[in-house]
Amino acid sequence: MDANNNKTTPMSMIQALRSAMDVMLERDPNVVIFGQDVGYFGGVFRCTEGLQKKYGSSRVFDAPISEGGIVGAAVGMGAYGLRPVPEIQFADYFYPASDQIVSEAARLRYRSGGEFIAPLTIRMPCGGGIYGGQTHSQSPEALFTQVCGLRTVMPSNPYDAKGLLIASIENDDPVIFLEPKRLYNGPFDGHHETPVVPWSKHAMGEVPEGYYTVPLEKASVFRSGTQVTVLAYGTMVFVAEAAARETGVDAEIIDLRSLWPLDLDSIVASVKKTRRCVVVHEATRTCGFGAELTSLVQEHCFYHLESPIERVTGWDTPYPHAQEWTYFPGPARVGAALLKAMEA
């Protein structure tokens, strides 16, 4: 049982996301789910498996291969009172829907003077580590955090995934809900040569069966520490944990969860305590979200820092297939940054 006497059960992130959608489909008749293959097939990753059978093809249904059409329809649905949860099969495919996301969904409340809202939650599997190559491995979060009117969320574990997805669906703002697909079936510490550990063997795989929410705009302290703050999200949370363990550095790992709006207070409090900071993400380095994080830490914690802020990211190249693990920011690269931050 959880604190609210909600029975818990072991779930993978896939199962937790499905449970969140199941809960919301049952609670709110205005919730609809659609996208490529999400209906009868249950989604390419099976996140929506069984939902069409349970709720019918008017609540959970397939859409044409048209990302612009999927998001455009969702904006219209939201304006007229529904709470759509469209899926973009891979985050890499959102680009044809950029205008609908940026010019329509993000701006509708503002341009209508509050008369209309776009309460849609766009689910997008993201990130690498699955040998997906350049068009199935991208982490485009920074392209959304720059857009006024959008919320951007990326969970790192099943418990947060379910609670954050429910909170996102209930929110009146459009939410970009990014799901690190390398975490769908278990935590991943960057050591690709070792067997996958299932979520059933991890504490964060214990998920309440019923309704609960994890607050948006609130980071969590994934690992307490005293020597250096690591700002991470998604898969990099577990990579940072492995790096701290392997280097012996007592790192405090902040799992941002909500990228924008950002929990700046938790970041500042941690950096002022440890006096050092390492920023880690899988996306490309130049203009990645880590640049914004670095700037904010510099602005708010400058007189507390004992060493320069370190950044560990993907490279400024397309995501390579043959050199996956050279591109992927693994524990060795993160560990080197931790040790460098400790030198001063």
Secondary structure, 3 states (H helix, E strand, C coil): CCCCCCCEEECCHHHHHHHHHHHHHHHCCCEEEEECCCCCCCCCCCCCCCHHHHHCCCCEEECCCCHHHHHHHHHHHHHCCCEEEEECCCHHHCHHHHHHHHHHHCCHHHHCCCCCCCCCEEEEEECCCCCCCCCCCCCCHHHHHCCCCCEEECCCCHHHHHHHHHHHHHCCCCEEEEEEHHHCCCCCCCCCCCCCCCHHHCHHHEEECCCCCCCCCCCEEEECCCCEEEEECCCHHHHHHHHHHHHCCCEEEEECCEEECCCHHHHHHHHHHHCCEEEECCCCCCCCHHHHHHHHHHHHHHHHCCCCCEEECCCCCCCCCCCHHHHCCCHHHHHHHHHHHCCC
